[in-house]
């Protein structure tokens, strides 16, 4: 069975982007500690997805480097 790794990663990136928007829409209603825990947890998953998007396999045409086309924006301030 062949699988499009690119498609899976694009779908996951899109799903996480929608989840990010949902989180942002409710965080003002949370206590600061709860808000920070949700942000930290989301950002960890998003960072892992962004790393996965950078992986590729030259031998597999459906497993390309997506670093320039797929990225989940983090919520936290990491400057």
C-alpha positions in Angstrom: 0.0 0.0 0.0 1.4 3.4 -1.0 0.8 6.4 1.2 1.3 10.1 0.4 3.4 11.2 3.3 3.2 14.8 1.9 -0.6 14.6 2.0 -0.7 13.3 5.6 1.7 16.1 6.7 -0.3 18.8 4.9 -3.5 17.5 6.5 -2.0 17.5 9.9 -0.6 21.0 9.5 -4.0 22.2 8.4 -5.7 20.5 11.4 -3.2 22.0 13.8 -3.7 25.5 12.3 -7.4 25.2 12.9 -6.8 24.0 16.4 -4.5 27.0 17.0 -7.3 29.3 16.0 -9.7 27.5 18.3 -7.2 27.8 21.2 -6.6 31.5 20.6 -10.4 32.1 20.6 -10.8 30.8 24.2 -7.5 31.6 26.0 -8.6 35.0 27.2 -11.3 33.2 29.3 -8.7 31.0 31.1 -6.7 31.4 34.2 -3.1 32.4 33.3 -1.6 29.0 34.5 -4.2 27.1 32.4 -3.6 29.3 29.4 0.1 28.8 29.6 -0.2 25.0 29.9 -2.4 24.8 26.8 0.0 27.1 24.9 3.0 25.1 25.9 1.3 21.8 25.0 0.1 23.1 21.6 3.5 24.6 20.8 5.3 21.3 21.5 3.0 19.4 19.1 3.3 22.1 16.5 7.1 22.2 16.8 7.2 18.4 16.3 4.9 18.7 13.2 7.1 21.5 11.8 10.2 19.2 12.2 8.4 16.4 10.5 7.5 18.7 7.6 11.3 19.2 7.0 12.0 15.5 6.6 12.2 14.0 3.2 13.3 10.9 1.3 14.9 11.4 -2.1 13.8 7.8 -3.0 10.1 8.5 -2.3 8.3 11.1 -4.6 5.5 11.5 -2.0 7.8 12.4 0.8 9.3 15.8 0.0 10.8 18.6 2.1 7.8 20.8 2.9 9.6 23.3 5.1 8.8 26.2 2.7 5.1 25.3 2.2 3.8 23.8 5.5 4.3 25.4 8.9 2.2 25.6 12.0 2.6 29.0 13.6 3.4 28.7 17.3 1.3 30.6 19.9 4.0 31.4 22.5 6.5 34.2 22.5 9.9 32.7 22.0 12.1 35.8 21.1 
